Amino acid sequence: MRERIAILTIIFLFGASWCVAKEKDCIFNVAKCYHNGEQMIYAVAGKDEKGNPIYTGTFTYRITIKDDILTIQGLSDYSNDYLLEKKFQYDLKTNLPIGSYIKEGKTENYKEVFAGFQKDEIRINTIDKDRKGENKRTLKKKGVVYNAESSGFLLRDYPFGSKEKIYFKLLVDHEKVYTLAAEKIGEEKIVVPMGEFDCYKLKYKATGDILTELFAPTLYIWFSKEDHKMVKFVDEDVVLSLKAYKQ
């Protein structure tokens, strides 16, 4: 028993020190990640935890910049009466998020989540129409934390010319702050509804403790080599494929 405890202690300490040593958070240049007037339309397929399709349709992102405030607005056109709206704002002078808003669910049973990003905390207000409830809470944070839902666009600032692994913090599902590790794993030519693209392929997942390393889902994103547009995004419950692009 003593030997087993000693081995587990060594594993734990090694894992903890390894994570601390490797993580140096990246600060994204938001102005390079988003461009005023951009509009991206994605074909979307959503799945439940068992892999069964929940909805299909399109999702449109529109990006505007005014007075150094960048706004990303997203609106779904899904089947099965399923609605998803998103709005995120960033301060271009500081490269920091200001706030986010998400509305998701059926027409009568949707949930709204508001998040305000402060210096050392994130204030979250959730309104659940289905359960007729409201929940306000505060998450403490250290350093820069970004919106998980806009992380695909932030990775346009990835150093594609290298094999460097970068780390950054995300607010995931408005529940917890995770450190994500992203790395380029190859180059591929892929076909999406908009056409054929030569792409860089990146993967990223939550990192930190050993359990997170083992069980966190792995996400994949393909960026066009030409201008680093997000061409395709795949995680455990949704697939986005570029359908149209306007600027």
C-alpha positions in Angstrom: 0.0 0.0 0.0 2.8 2.4 0.9 4.5 1.8 -2.4 1.2 2.4 -4.3 0.6 5.7 -2.5 4.2 6.7 -3.2 3.8 6.0 -6.9 0.5 7.8 -7.1 2.0 10.8 -5.3 5.0 10.9 -7.7 2.5 10.7 -10.7 0.4 13.5 -9.2 3.4 15.8 -8.5 4.9 15.2 -11.8 1.7 15.9 -13.6 1.1 19.1 -11.6 4.6 20.4 -12.2 4.5 19.4 -15.9 1.3 21.4 -16.4 2.6 24.4 -14.5 5.9 24.4 -16.4 4.4 24.1 -19.9 1.5 26.6 -19.6 2.3 30.2 -20.7 -0.9 31.8 -21.8 -1.1 33.4 -25.3 -2.7 36.8 -25.7 -4.4 37.1 -29.0 -4.3 40.1 -31.3 -8.0 40.5 -31.7 -7.7 42.9 -34.6 -5.9 40.2 -36.6 -8.6 37.6 -35.8 -11.6 39.6 -36.9 -12.3 42.0 -39.7 -14.9 44.7 -40.0 -17.7 43.8 -42.4 -17.0 40.0 -42.4 -19.9 37.7 -42.8 -19.4 33.9 -42.6 -22.2 31.4 -43.1 -21.7 27.8 -41.9 -23.6 24.7 -42.6 -24.2 23.2 -39.1 -25.1 19.7 -37.9 -25.7 19.3 -34.1 -25.7 16.1 -32.2 -26.7 15.0 -28.7 -24.5 13.1 -26.2 -25.3 9.8 -27.9 -24.4 11.2 -31.4 -28.0 11.5 -32.6 -28.8 14.5 -34.7 -30.6 17.3 -33.0 -30.7 20.0 -35.7 -29.3 20.9 -39.0 -29.2 24.3 -40.8 -27.0 27.3 -41.1 -25.3 29.7 -38.7 -24.3 33.2 -39.7 -21.6 35.3 -38.0 -21.5 39.1 -38.7 -18.6 41.2 -37.5 -18.6 44.9 -37.0 -16.1 47.4 -35.5 -17.0 50.8 -34.1 -15.1 53.1 -31.7 -12.5 50.3 -31.0 -15.3 47.9 -29.9 -15.6 44.7 -31.9 -18.9 43.0 -32.0 -19.6 39.5 -33.3 -23.2 38.6 -33.8 -24.4 35.1 -34.7 -27.9 33.8 -35.7 -29.1 30.4 -36.5 -31.5 29.1 -39.1 -32.0 25.5 -37.8 -34.5 22.8 -38.2 -36.7 21.4 -35.4 -37.7 24.8 -34.2 -34.2 25.2 -32.5 -32.9 28.7 -31.9 -29.4 29.9 -31.2 -28.3 33.5 -31.0 -24.9 34.8 -29.9 -23.3 38.2 -29.3 -19.7 38.8 -28.2 -17.8 42.1 -27.7 -14.1 42.8 -27.5 -12.1 45.9 -26.8 -9.5 46.3 -29.6 -7.3 48.6 -27.5 -6.7 45.9 -24.9 -7.5 42.7 -26.8 -9.8 41.8 -23.9 -13.4 40.5 -24.0 -16.1 42.8 -22.7 -19.1 40.6 -22.5 -21.2 37.9 -24.2 -24.8 36.9 -24.7 -26.2 33.5 -25.8 -29.8 32.5 -26.3 -30.4 28.9 -27.0 -33.2 26.3 -27.1 -36.7 25.8 -28.4 -38.9 28.8 -29.1 -40.8 28.6 -25.8 -38.1 26.9 -23.7 -34.9 28.8 -24.4 -32.1 29.8 -22.0 -30.3 33.1 -22.0 -26.9 33.6 -20.6 -25.2 37.0 -20.0 -21.5 37.2 -19.1 -19.6 40.3 -18.1 -15.8 40.1 -18.1 -14.2 42.2 -15.3 -10.5 42.4 -14.3 -10.5 39.5 -11.9 -13.9 37.9 -12.3 -16.6 37.0 -14.7 -20.2 37.8 -13.7 -22.7 35.4 -15.2 -26.5 35.7 -15.2 -28.5 32.8 -16.5 -32.3 32.9 -17.2 -33.9 29.5 -17.9 -37.4 30.0 -19.4 -38.1 26.2 -19.3 -37.4 26.0 -15.5 -38.6 29.6 -14.9 -35.5 30.3 -12.9 -32.7 32.8 -12.8 -29.2 32.3 -11.5 -26.5 34.9 -10.9 -23.0 33.9 -10.0 -19.4 35.1 -10.2 -16.3 33.2 -11.4 -12.9 34.3 -10.1 -10.2 34.4 -12.8 -6.5 35.1 -13.2 -5.2 36.5 -16.5 -7.1 36.9 -19.7 -10.1 34.6 -20.3 -11.8 34.5 -23.7 -15.3 33.3 -24.8 -15.2 29.6 -25.8 -17.7 30.2 -28.6 -15.4 32.6 -30.4 -12.2 30.6 -29.9 -12.3 29.3 -33.5 -11.9 32.9 -34.8 -9.2 33.7 -32.2 -7.0 31.0 -33.5 -6.6 32.9 -36.8 -3.8 34.5 -34.8 -2.1 31.1 -34.4 1.6 31.0 -35.6 0.9 28.7 -38.5 4.5 28.8 -39.7 5.7 26.9 -36.7 4.8 23.7 -34.8 4.4 25.7 -31.6 1.8 24.6 -29.1 0.0 27.6 -27.5 -2.1 27.9 -24.4 -5.0 30.2 -23.6 -7.9 30.4 -21.2 -11.6 30.0 -22.2 -14.9 30.3 -20.4 -16.5 27.0 -21.3 -20.3 26.5 -21.3 -20.5 29.5 -18.9 -19.6 27.0 -16.2 -15.8 26.9 -15.7 -12.5 28.5 -16.9 -10.2 26.0 -18.7 -6.8 26.3 -20.1 -6.7 25.1 -23.7 -3.7 23.8 -25.7 -3.7 24.3 -29.5 -1.3 22.9 -32.0 -1.0 22.5 -35.8 -1.1 18.8 -36.7 -0.9 19.0 -40.4 -2.0 20.4 -43.7 -5.0 19.1 -45.8 -7.1 19.9 -48.8 -10.7 19.7 -47.8 -14.1 20.2 -49.4 -16.9 22.1 -47.8 -20.2 23.6 -49.2 -18.3 26.7 -50.3 -15.7 24.7 -52.3 -12.2 23.3 -51.9 -9.6 24.8 -49.7 -6.0 24.2 -48.8 -5.9 24.2 -45.1 -3.9 24.1 -41.9 -5.4 21.6 -39.4 -5.3 22.4 -35.7 -6.4 20.5 -32.7 -7.1 21.8 -29.3 -8.4 20.5 -25.9 -8.5 21.4 -22.3 -5.4 20.8 -20.3 -4.2 21.1 -16.7 -4.7 18.2 -14.3 -4.2 14.5 -15.3 -8.0 13.8 -15.5 -8.6 16.8 -17.7 -5.8 15.7 -20.0 -7.2 12.2 -20.3 -10.9 12.9 -20.6 -11.4 16.3 -22.2 -12.7 16.1 -25.7 -10.4 17.0 -28.6 -11.6 19.6 -31.1 -10.4 20.1 -34.7 -10.4 23.2 -36.8 -9.3 23.8 -40.4 -8.1 27.2 -41.5 -7.6 28.3 -45.1 -3.9 28.8 -45.9 -4.6 32.0 -47.8 -6.3 34.2 -45.2 -6.8 31.9 -42.2 -10.6 31.8 -42.4 -12.2 29.1 -40.3 -13.3 26.6 -42.9 -14.4 23.7 -40.7 -14.9 23.1 -37.0 -15.6 19.7 -35.4 -16.2 18.8 -31.8 -18.1 16.1 -30.0 -21.6 17.7 -30.5 -21.4 20.0 -33.6 -19.8 20.3 -37.0 -19.5 23.6 -38.9 -18.6 23.8 -42.6 -18.1 27.1 -44.4 -20.9 27.7 -46.9 -20.4 31.3 -47.8 -18.1 34.2 -47.1 -18.5 38.0 -47.6 -16.4 41.0 -46.8 
